[in-house]
C-alpha cells in the first residue's frame, strides 16, 4: 500500500476511528493504519460460551457525553449493569458483605473514608484537567505519589485499604506508582472519585448489547474498506514542509498532508518521529507506562450468585482477583462473572499459563460467591500486559514528576502530526469517553488546517 491521502491516522481504536470518520465527513481523504489484525484497540468483544463478552473496555456512564452521543448516532443499544443484591468486601483476609454504597468497615474507618473522599474531591477541583501543570501546588503534588499522600493523611487501616482498592480498580496500578497530581487530574476529569468506582450513576452504569468493540466496527463502516489497513505496524512518521510520510514495519508507505497518531504514548515511543521531536513529547512517550490488568470472564449455566441474593460485585485486597462484577448479558441472559487481576498482582501473573490464570480466577470467584463458581461452561482471559500493541491497560499513567515536566506536550501538535487517544483527553481521561473526545478534537484540529487559506 503505497498511497497518498489528505490525512493518515495511526491506530484503529476508538480514538483513531472517531478522528478518521469525522475528517472523512469534511470531504478529505483518509487512511487508517492499524498494527493489530483487528479494529478496536483496547476494546475486544469475543464469543465466550455462546454469548458476546468484553475482554477489554466495556462500561459507560451517564456523564460520559461524548461516547454516549457517538453510540446513539451509530444506533448501538445499551443495557444497565446489574448491581442489585449484596456486595462482597475482602480486607485483611476476612470476607464481609454489605448493601448499598457504604462498605462494611469499622465506624472510625468509615468516617475517615468519607473525610478522605471529600478531601480528595476538593483537591481534585483545584487541578484544571486541560493543564494540570497550572495547578498552584503542581510541583509539590507531582513529586508525591498517592501512597505517600495516603500515609500522611489517612490514619485508619480501613480507609487506607478502601483507597488502595479504589486506586487499583480505577487505574490498574498501585498507589505507589501514581503521581498524586496525575491522580487528582484524572479524578477531576471524570467527575469525582465516587463516580469512578460506582455502578449506579457512575462509570460502570451501562454496557453495549453487542459489546464495546461494536463502536469501532461501526465507525469503520463509514470509511472505504481499502483505506482501513490491518496488520500494519508503523515504524516511522516523518515530515517535511509539504507533508508527512508514514512507513510501516514491512516497508509500505502512505504520504499525507497531516497525520493523527492515536496510540497509547507507550506505543508511540516505538515510532521514529525524527530528531526534532520536542523533549516534552519524548517524555510523554517514555513516562506514561500502561496500567497492568488481566481480565477473566467465566460463563455459567445459571446466575447462581443472583439466586443467592448477591450482586456479583466483589473487591479484595488479597488474592489474584481484586475486582469482580456480574457480567451477564441483557435480562440476565448468558450468565457470567468478570474478574480483574490488577497492578502488582497482574504483573506477578503475566506470562503464566492460561490454565493457571483461569484456575486462580475461578478460585477467587468461588471464595466470593460459592463453590458453584468452580464449574463454568467456558472461561476466557486476556493478559493486556502481554498484548504487543497495548503493553497494558486501561491507560497510560504519568509517573511522578512527569506532568509538570511535559507541559502542553500531551496534546500540542508536532508540526503536521496531531495526537489522539484517551490519555490526551480533557474529560473522560482513561475511558471510552476520553478516546472519543480526543478523536473529535484531533479531527477538528486537522480539518481546520486543511481548510485554512495559504500554504498547506
Protein Blocks (a to p, Z undefined) as FASTA:
>chain_A
ZZddfbdcehjbfklmmmmmmmmmnopacddddfblcehijaccddeehiacdfbdfbdc
fklmmlmmmmmmnopacddddfedcddddeehiacddehjbdcddfklmmmmmmmmmmmm
mmmmmpcfklmmlpmklmmmmmpcfklmmmmmmmbfklmmmmmmmmmmmnopafklpcfk
lmmmmmmmnopaklmmpmnhpaklbccfkojklmmmmmmmmpcfklpcghiacfbdcddf
kbccdddfkopacddfbdcddbdfklmmmpcgbjklcfklmmmmmmmccddddddddddf
bdfklmnopahiacdfedjblbdcdfbdehhiaiadddddehjlmmmmgopafklmmmmm
mmmmmmmnojklmmcfbdcdddfklpmklopafbdcddehklmmnmmmmmmcghjacced
jklpmghphiaklmmmmmmmmmmmmmmmmmpgcjZZ
